[in-house]
């Protein structure tokens, strides 16, 4: 009984075909992009930024999200980064205080 289970291949470690990888990767990027862009749009709209300032805020947000994702995925040395494909983004926890600070 035990030998039958050992010979069975685990589907979790199986490599998907390229067409499925492409579609799932695109879905992952679009979900990350929507979450990362929403926070600067809310903050910029509430504070009254110009379209140019809002574009700069979104670009800075996407750059820092990408940099943090690379650090987590690739790691720096043995202690920094989880070395897994985790996408980091923004949080809505700071939206309220940032809007208040921006209106002062």
C-alpha positions as CSV (number, residue, x, y, z in Angstrom):
1,X,0.0,0.0,0.0
2,X,2.8,2.4,0.9
3,X,4.8,1.7,-2.3
4,X,1.8,2.6,-4.5
5,X,1.6,6.0,-2.9
6,X,5.3,6.6,-3.3
7,X,5.2,5.9,-7.0
8,X,2.3,8.2,-7.6
9,X,3.5,11.6,-9.0
10,X,2.4,14.7,-7.1
11,X,0.4,17.0,-9.3
12,X,1.3,20.1,-7.2
13,X,4.9,19.9,-8.5
14,X,4.0,19.3,-12.1
15,X,5.0,21.9,-14.8
16,X,2.0,23.3,-16.7
17,X,2.0,23.7,-20.5
18,X,3.2,27.1,-21.8
19,X,-0.2,28.3,-22.8
20,X,-1.7,27.7,-19.4
21,X,1.4,29.3,-17.7
22,X,0.9,32.4,-19.9
23,X,-2.8,32.8,-19.1
24,X,-2.3,32.3,-15.4
25,X,0.7,34.6,-15.3
26,X,-1.2,37.3,-17.1
27,X,-4.1,36.9,-14.6
28,X,-1.6,37.2,-11.7
29,X,-0.1,40.4,-13.1
30,X,-3.5,42.0,-13.8
31,X,-4.7,41.2,-10.2
32,X,-1.5,42.7,-8.8
33,X,-1.7,45.7,-11.1
34,X,-5.3,46.5,-10.0
35,X,-4.4,46.3,-6.4
36,X,-1.2,48.3,-6.7
37,X,-2.8,51.1,-8.7
38,X,-6.0,51.5,-6.6
39,X,-4.3,53.0,-3.5
40,X,-2.5,55.9,-5.3
41,X,-5.7,56.6,-7.3
42,X,-7.7,56.9,-4.2
43,X,-5.2,59.0,-2.4
44,X,-4.4,61.3,-5.4
45,X,-8.1,61.8,-6.1
46,X,-8.9,62.7,-2.5
47,X,-6.0,65.1,-2.1
48,X,-6.7,66.7,-5.5
49,X,-3.5,66.0,-7.4
50,X,-3.2,67.0,-11.1
51,X,-3.1,64.2,-13.7
52,X,0.6,64.6,-14.0
53,X,1.2,64.2,-10.3
54,X,-1.2,61.3,-10.2
55,X,0.7,59.6,-13.0
56,X,4.0,60.1,-11.1
57,X,2.4,58.7,-7.9
58,X,1.2,55.6,-9.7
59,X,4.6,55.1,-11.4
60,X,6.4,55.5,-8.1
61,X,4.0,53.0,-6.5
62,X,4.5,50.4,-9.3
63,X,8.3,50.8,-9.2
64,X,8.4,50.3,-5.4
65,X,6.0,47.3,-5.6
66,X,8.2,45.8,-8.3
67,X,11.4,46.4,-6.4
68,X,10.0,44.9,-3.2
69,X,8.7,41.9,-5.1
70,X,12.1,41.3,-6.7
71,X,13.8,41.5,-3.2
72,X,11.3,39.0,-1.8
73,X,11.5,36.6,-4.7
74,X,15.3,36.7,-5.3
75,X,16.5,37.5,-1.8
76,X,19.6,39.3,-0.6
77,X,21.9,37.0,1.3
78,X,20.5,34.2,3.5
79,X,18.2,36.3,5.7
80,X,16.5,38.9,3.4
81,X,13.6,37.7,1.2
82,X,11.5,34.6,1.3
83,X,12.7,33.5,-2.2
84,X,9.2,32.6,-3.3
85,X,7.2,34.3,-6.1
86,X,5.2,36.6,-3.7
87,X,3.9,39.8,-5.1
88,X,4.0,42.8,-2.8
89,X,1.6,45.7,-3.2
90,X,0.0,48.5,-1.3
91,X,-2.3,48.4,1.6
92,X,-5.4,50.5,2.2
93,X,-4.6,50.7,6.0
94,X,-2.7,54.0,5.5
95,X,-5.2,55.7,3.1
96,X,-7.1,57.6,5.8
97,X,-4.0,59.1,7.5
98,X,-2.4,59.9,4.2
99,X,-5.5,61.7,3.0
100,X,-5.6,63.7,6.2
101,X,-1.9,64.6,6.0
102,X,-2.2,65.5,2.3
103,X,-5.1,68.0,3.0
104,X,-3.1,69.9,5.7
